Amino acid sequence: DTNDDNQIDYILVQEPETEVEMPKRQLSEWGKYCCVTYTETKELVFGSPLYSAMYLNNLYLFVSEDALIKFMKNPILYFQCEPITPVTKICIIGPRYSGQTSITKLLAKQYNLQTIYLEQIIKCIDKFLSKENLDKNITMEDNLFQKIRDNCAQGYDVTSEMMVEIIKYELKKTDENNPYRGWIIDGFPRTSEQAQLLLEENIIPDTVIFLRYDIQTEEILERISNIKVNALTGFEWNEIIRANSTKSPRKITLKIPENYKIQECPFIEEAYDNYKKEETEIINFLNENNISQTIIESERDIPSIFCQVRSEIDQFYPRALQNTTNTENVEYGCTKDFCPVMLKKNNILIKSSNTHSLEYQKRIYNFSSDECKNDFMAHPFFFIGHTLPKPSPPRILITGISGSGK
């Protein structure tokens, strides 16, 4: 509350009683949470400034005097466990080739989330509809599978209600012995109707991540240009790998065509336009039901997108802060004392002083102007979470007498 915040601020501004200049005090990486409680119970509980301690110039808060005493006896014990954001429930959606499946896999691995790839499940069902025995990978209840089989046998698509039933079953399947900290659904909901069905079944995400891009930007056009498209049907080629197959693969007689530009793949633009219409309706529905949304621009590489998603959903993910270190012996970031913003935007090396500087991931970054500093503070991952830029063109003067080989 406000009273606790005032007490924390008061503690942080106190000057330590020492003749040596010390850096400004700050909250530890645990923020306002008690590291002792989390280490013992894996639960994030707010501490109190009434039970606080300074260690290595960082302020730690605890839930009780007992927790404070435990920390003071052996603080190193509580550095072996890093804070992790609470149980997470996420839906991630976006247009085709926005990177949503790649981001889903990375988030699931980072936060130990159960992943539900609805499209893959439905494809697997469709593949084995004609078989008498159910595939081993499909562990759905008989009545649900029979319902889907009957619907498809009549020439109908899998309905939104059936999709939600599949998700509900997949979540229920791991409830009894759940090793996960939450779940993430890839590519669902796709319509406001599907979002409504999820809420009716009490499948409510903590946040819905929307990946966006402008289909006409150079990065997206280059990404789409690598798609192999069937010249006869206009649909993209999908490579199918069959494991444990004893038969030799059938020879392909149809030559795979060259990559086609976007104007030669009208299905991509059509799918993009349809998605944008549905996205607006989904956002309106989520706003009406007070469900959090995170909008991410996906016109960058996967590591940069992943860093931005983490910074939005993970309160413990490092953020850029004002630099309070005035000493000369500082540890610089990957761009040394050059401005990372000018290097990223203009591919220019500009040496900068600590007049404009920030601390990010315990490293110092200098900037050529306040504008560059503010750009970095808003999106630090964009300027350092990417492949290294091309080196600046060299400017070299070679002199020598005639015949020296210059």
Secondary structure as the mmCIF struct_conf table of DSSP 4:
data_model
#
loop_
_struct_conf.conf_type_id
_struct_conf.id
_struct_conf.beg_label_comp_id
_struct_conf.beg_label_asym_id
_struct_conf.beg_label_seq_id
_struct_conf.end_label_comp_id
_struct_conf.end_label_asym_id
_struct_conf.end_label_seq_id
HELX_RH_AL_P HELX_RH_AL_P1 THR A 2 VAL A 13
HELX_LH_PP_P HELX_LH_PP_P1 GLN A 14 PRO A 16
BEND BEND1 GLU A 17 GLU A 17
BEND BEND2 GLU A 19 VAL A 20
HELX_LH_PP_P HELX_LH_PP_P2 PRO A 23 ARG A 25
STRN STRN1 GLN A 26 LEU A 27
TURN_TY1_P TURN_TY1_P1 GLU A 29 LYS A 32
STRN STRN2 TYR A 33 TYR A 33
HELX_RH_AL_P HELX_RH_AL_P2 CYS A 35 THR A 41
BEND BEND3 LYS A 42 LYS A 42
STRN STRN3 PHE A 46 PHE A 46
STRN STRN4 SER A 48 TYR A 55
TURN_TY1_P TURN_TY1_P2 LEU A 56 ASN A 57
STRN STRN5 ASN A 58 PHE A 62
BEND BEND4 VAL A 63 SER A 64
HELX_RH_AL_P HELX_RH_AL_P3 GLU A 65 LYS A 73
HELX_RH_3T_P HELX_RH_3T_P1 PRO A 75 PHE A 79
BEND BEND5 GLN A 80 CYS A 81
STRN STRN6 THR A 88 ILE A 93
BEND BEND6 PRO A 95 PRO A 95
TURN_TY1_P TURN_TY1_P3 ARG A 96 TYR A 97
BEND BEND7 SER A 98 GLY A 99
HELX_RH_AL_P HELX_RH_AL_P4 GLN A 100 TYR A 111
TURN_TY1_P TURN_TY1_P4 ASN A 112 ASN A 112
STRN STRN7 GLN A 114 TYR A 117
HELX_RH_AL_P HELX_RH_AL_P5 LEU A 118 LYS A 127
TURN_TY1_P TURN_TY1_P5 PHE A 128 SER A 130
BEND BEND8 GLU A 132 ASN A 133
HELX_LH_PP_P HELX_LH_PP_P3 LEU A 134 ASP A 135
TURN_TY1_P TURN_TY1_P6 LYS A 136 ASN A 137
HELX_RH_AL_P HELX_RH_AL_P6 ASP A 142 ALA A 153
TURN_TY1_P TURN_TY1_P7 GLN A 154 GLY A 155
HELX_LH_PP_P HELX_LH_PP_P4 TYR A 156 THR A 159
HELX_RH_AL_P HELX_RH_AL_P7 SER A 160 LYS A 173
TURN_TY1_P TURN_TY1_P8 THR A 174 ASN A 177
BEND BEND9 ARG A 181 ARG A 181
STRN STRN8 GLY A 182 ASP A 186
TURN_TY1_P TURN_TY1_P9 GLY A 187 GLY A 187
BEND BEND10 THR A 191 THR A 191
HELX_RH_AL_P HELX_RH_AL_P8 SER A 192 GLU A 200
TURN_TY1_P TURN_TY1_P10 GLU A 201 ASN A 202
BEND BEND11 ASP A 206 ASP A 206
STRN STRN9 THR A 207 ARG A 212
TURN_TY1_P TURN_TY1_P11 ILE A 215 GLN A 216
BEND BEND12 THR A 217 THR A 217
HELX_RH_AL_P HELX_RH_AL_P9 GLU A 218 SER A 225
TURN_TY1_P TURN_TY1_P12 ASN A 226 ASN A 226
STRN STRN10 VAL A 229 VAL A 229
TURN_TY1_P TURN_TY1_P13 ALA A 231 THR A 233
HELX_LH_PP_P HELX_LH_PP_P5 PHE A 235 PHE A 235
STRN STRN11 GLU A 236 GLU A 236
HELX_LH_PP_P HELX_LH_PP_P6 TRP A 237 TRP A 237
TURN_TY1_P TURN_TY1_P14 ALA A 243 ASN A 244
BEND BEND13 LYS A 247 LYS A 247
HELX_LH_PP_P HELX_LH_PP_P7 SER A 248 ILE A 252
BEND BEND14 LEU A 254 LEU A 254
HELX_LH_PP_P HELX_LH_PP_P8 LYS A 255 ASN A 259
HELX_RH_3T_P HELX_RH_3T_P2 ILE A 262 GLU A 264
HELX_RH_AL_P HELX_RH_AL_P10 PRO A 266 GLU A 288
TURN_TY1_P TURN_TY1_P15 ASN A 289 ASN A 290
STRN STRN12 SER A 292 GLU A 297
BEND BEND15 GLU A 299 ARG A 300
HELX_RH_AL_P HELX_RH_AL_P11 ILE A 302 ILE A 313
TURN_TY1_P TURN_TY1_P16 GLN A 315 PHE A 316
BEND BEND16 TYR A 317 TYR A 317
STRN STRN13 LEU A 321 GLN A 322
BEND BEND17 THR A 327 GLU A 328
STRN STRN14 TYR A 332 TYR A 332
TURN_TY1_P TURN_TY1_P17 CYS A 334 ASP A 337
STRN STRN15 PHE A 338 PHE A 338
HELX_RH_AL_P HELX_RH_AL_P12 PRO A 340 ASN A 346
STRN STRN16 LYS A 351 LYS A 351
TURN_TY1_P TURN_TY1_P18 ASN A 354 THR A 355
BEND BEND18 HIS A 356 HIS A 356
STRN STRN17 SER A 357 TYR A 360
TURN_TY1_P TURN_TY1_P19 GLN A 361 LYS A 362
STRN STRN18 ARG A 363 ASN A 366
BEND BEND19 SER A 368 SER A 369
HELX_RH_AL_P HELX_RH_AL_P13 ASP A 370 ALA A 378
HELX_RH_AL_P HELX_RH_AL_P14 PRO A 380 ILE A 384
BEND BEND20 GLY A 385 HIS A 386
HELX_LH_PP_P HELX_LH_PP_P9 THR A 387 PRO A 394
TURN_TY1_P TURN_TY1_P20 SER A 402 GLY A 403
BEND BEND21 SER A 404 SER A 404
#
